[in-house]
Amino acid sequence: MEKKVIVISLGGSLIVPEKINFNFLKKFRKELRKNYKKYKFVVVCGGGSIARKYISILKHDNKSTKEESLAGIRATRMNALLLMQLFGKEANDTLPLDMKQVKSNLAKNKVVFCGALRFTKNATSDTTAAKLAHFLKCDFINITNVKGLYTDNPFENPKAKFIPYETWKEFEKRALRRKYHAGQHFVLDQDASTIIRKYKIKTYIIGQDTRNITKILQGKKFVGTLIYG
């Protein structure tokens, strides 16, 4: 039986938070291992606070938006290299720098880690993940630091309402209302919202409870947001 592929976008703030949380990474690894019999995974790592710090330094020196983005990309790759070490022989041993390299690594590994693959204007590692989901013709799970999509940032607005389901078109409208900036905070970036709508990619947004990965793969009720239809 040929294994299905799932693309996961893993927020950098979960990989290397301000206060290290190895417990989350241990649970994430355990959850993927549970599903190796039927699935292979591509995990696109975000840059998180490391990327934001790099970007902030360059901003102070009035560097261009492209230079800021390139610094963010380096942080995503550093995070990917860290997870490659953490997963050991289950994962790729060289960092892919394009989609073909991701695919060839997938043939011989249970899980493939990468960062942003190349510079794309006004995009984050979410765009890389959405493009890979289209390239590999598979579903897409975005793991972030909130439990799913909200009407507003729940950290800043306690009245923000949780949204369990939204259509591709509705979600794209919501994302495009926001102006892009390097190192931005939003559950999925603007370009990614257009890609998932254009190519009809079933997308899940979940928080730090990694058990939701298995629930999604088994078609069970999960805590998070489904973007579909």
VMD Tcl script that draws the C-alpha trace (Angstrom):
set ca {
  {0.00 0.00 0.00}
  {1.38 3.37 -1.02}
  {1.58 5.77 1.90}
  {-0.28 9.06 1.84}
  {1.65 12.29 2.22}
  {0.73 15.14 4.56}
  {2.38 18.56 4.54}
  {2.68 20.24 7.94}
  {3.61 23.87 8.49}
  {5.11 24.05 11.99}
  {5.31 27.50 13.57}
  {8.82 28.54 14.62}
  {7.47 29.83 17.94}
  {6.58 26.21 18.78}
  {9.99 24.84 17.75}
  {12.08 27.39 19.70}
  {9.80 29.42 21.99}
  {11.20 32.09 24.32}
  {11.11 29.46 27.09}
  {12.22 26.13 25.62}
  {9.44 23.52 25.60}
  {11.02 20.17 24.74}
  {7.82 18.47 25.86}
  {5.97 19.83 22.80}
  {8.66 18.55 20.40}
  {8.63 15.14 22.11}
  {4.83 14.92 21.73}
  {5.04 16.08 18.10}
  {7.61 13.38 17.30}
  {5.52 10.74 19.10}
  {2.39 11.74 17.13}
  {4.13 11.48 13.75}
  {5.64 8.11 14.71}
  {2.14 6.78 15.50}
  {1.19 7.38 11.86}
  {4.26 6.19 9.91}
  {2.52 2.98 8.83}
  {0.07 4.86 6.63}
  {1.62 8.31 6.17}
  {4.78 10.17 5.24}
  {5.23 13.76 6.36}
  {6.80 16.92 5.00}
  {7.32 19.45 7.79}
  {8.00 23.04 6.76}
  {9.54 24.90 9.71}
  {8.77 28.51 10.50}
  {11.32 31.00 11.83}
  {9.40 32.21 14.90}
  {11.02 34.59 17.39}
  {14.52 33.90 16.01}
  {13.42 35.16 12.58}
  {11.69 38.16 14.14}
  {14.85 39.08 16.07}
  {16.99 38.82 12.93}
  {14.45 40.94 11.01}
  {14.31 43.53 13.81}
  {18.11 43.98 13.77}
  {18.11 44.56 10.00}
  {15.09 46.89 10.23}
  {17.04 49.10 12.67}
  {19.76 49.37 10.05}
  {17.20 50.27 7.33}
  {17.87 47.15 5.25}
  {15.46 46.27 2.43}
  {12.38 44.09 2.91}
  {14.07 41.43 0.77}
  {17.12 41.36 3.07}
  {14.80 41.09 6.09}
  {12.98 38.17 4.44}
  {16.24 36.40 3.59}
  {17.26 36.62 7.26}
  {13.89 35.07 8.18}
  {14.49 32.25 5.65}
  {17.85 31.46 7.28}
  {16.08 31.11 10.63}
  {13.52 28.66 9.14}
  {16.36 26.53 7.77}
  {18.18 26.55 11.10}
  {14.99 25.30 12.80}
  {14.62 22.58 10.15}
  {18.21 21.42 10.73}
  {17.47 21.21 14.46}
  {14.45 18.94 13.89}
  {16.39 16.81 11.42}
  {18.86 16.13 14.25}
  {16.04 15.48 16.72}
  {14.31 12.90 14.49}
  {17.59 11.25 13.45}
  {17.36 8.31 11.00}
  {13.61 8.80 10.44}
  {14.34 12.12 8.74}
  {16.34 13.49 5.83}
  {20.05 14.09 6.45}
  {20.45 16.94 3.96}
  {18.39 20.11 3.87}
  {16.21 20.37 0.71}
  {16.37 23.70 -1.09}
  {13.70 23.06 -3.73}
  {10.51 21.02 -4.17}
  {12.16 18.29 -6.26}
  {14.69 17.70 -3.47}
  {11.82 17.46 -0.96}
  {10.13 14.83 -3.15}
  {13.29 12.75 -3.63}
  {13.96 12.84 0.14}
  {10.38 11.70 0.72}
  {11.06 8.49 -1.22}
  {13.62 7.34 1.35}
  {12.50 8.95 4.62}
  {9.49 8.80 6.91}
  {9.57 12.55 7.47}
  {11.26 15.37 5.54}
  {12.07 18.69 7.19}
  {12.72 21.91 5.33}
  {12.56 25.65 5.85}
  {11.41 28.21 3.31}
  {12.76 26.97 -0.03}
  {13.47 30.27 -1.76}
  {12.72 33.95 -1.49}
  {9.17 34.85 -2.50}
  {8.01 38.42 -2.09}
  {5.45 38.97 0.70}
  {5.42 35.36 1.88}
  {6.33 33.24 4.90}
  {7.09 29.51 5.27}
  {3.29 28.98 5.11}
  {3.49 29.75 1.39}
  {6.25 27.13 0.99}
  {4.01 24.59 2.74}
  {0.95 25.44 0.62}
  {3.00 25.18 -2.59}
  {4.36 21.81 -1.47}
  {0.84 20.55 -0.68}
  {-0.14 21.48 -4.25}
  {3.05 19.94 -5.72}
  {2.58 16.69 -3.75}
  {-1.23 16.72 -4.21}
  {-2.03 16.30 -0.53}
  {-3.77 17.85 2.48}
  {-2.14 20.54 4.58}
  {-1.99 20.92 8.39}
  {-0.84 24.22 9.89}
  {0.28 24.03 13.53}
  {0.38 27.37 15.28}
  {0.32 28.86 18.80}
  {-3.49 29.32 18.90}
  {-6.07 26.55 18.62}
  {-7.27 27.66 15.18}
  {-8.72 30.62 13.32}
  {-10.29 33.53 15.24}
  {-12.14 36.67 14.21}
  {-9.22 38.65 15.68}
  {-5.93 38.03 17.51}
  {-7.09 36.25 20.72}
  {-3.94 37.35 22.59}
  {-4.86 40.99 22.04}
  {-8.66 40.80 21.94}
  {-10.36 38.59 24.57}
  {-13.65 38.98 22.66}
  {-12.22 37.32 19.52}
  {-14.42 34.40 18.46}
  {-13.15 31.00 17.42}
  {-14.03 29.89 13.85}
  {-14.20 26.07 13.43}
  {-14.90 26.15 9.67}
  {-14.44 28.57 6.80}
  {-14.52 28.21 3.01}
  {-11.36 28.82 0.95}
  {-12.89 32.00 -0.48}
  {-13.93 33.38 2.93}
  {-10.52 32.63 4.40}
  {-8.67 34.25 1.50}
  {-10.77 37.43 1.92}
  {-9.94 37.49 5.64}
  {-6.20 37.00 5.03}
  {-6.00 39.60 2.25}
  {-7.55 42.27 4.49}
  {-4.23 42.26 6.36}
  {-1.16 44.02 5.04}
  {1.84 41.70 4.79}
  {5.03 42.41 6.76}
  {8.09 40.21 7.32}
  {7.77 38.19 10.55}
  {4.01 38.81 10.77}
  {1.65 37.04 13.21}
  {-1.32 35.37 11.47}
  {-2.40 31.72 11.31}
  {-1.65 31.45 7.57}
  {-0.05 34.02 5.29}
  {-1.78 35.88 2.45}
  {-0.10 34.01 -0.43}
  {-0.87 30.65 1.19}
  {-4.55 31.62 1.47}
  {-4.66 32.25 -2.30}
  {-2.83 29.00 -3.11}
  {-5.15 26.80 -1.02}
  {-8.20 28.48 -2.59}
  {-6.86 28.28 -6.15}
  {-5.85 24.61 -5.92}
  {-8.61 23.51 -3.52}
  {-6.25 22.20 -0.85}
  {-8.01 20.86 2.24}
  {-6.37 22.78 5.08}
  {-6.46 22.32 8.84}
  {-5.32 24.88 11.41}
  {-4.58 23.46 14.86}
  {-2.81 24.51 18.04}
  {-0.24 22.86 20.29}
  {-2.25 19.74 21.17}
  {-0.48 17.34 18.81}
  {-3.13 14.63 19.36}
  {-5.21 16.56 16.84}
  {-2.84 15.38 14.07}
  {-3.92 11.76 14.57}
  {-7.57 12.77 14.98}
  {-7.44 14.55 11.59}
  {-5.72 11.60 9.89}
  {-8.31 9.20 11.32}
  {-11.23 11.43 10.31}
  {-12.22 12.03 13.94}
  {-13.46 15.22 15.56}
  {-10.53 17.56 16.28}
  {-10.01 20.92 17.94}
  {-9.10 23.46 15.27}
  {-10.31 25.01 12.04}
  {-11.06 23.31 8.72}
  {-10.66 25.42 5.58}
  {-12.46 23.65 2.76}
  {-15.16 24.06 0.17}
}
mol new
graphics top color blue
foreach p $ca { graphics top sphere $p radius 0.5 }
foreach p [lrange $ca 0 end-1] q [lrange $ca 1 end] { graphics top cylinder $p $q radius 0.2 }
display resetview
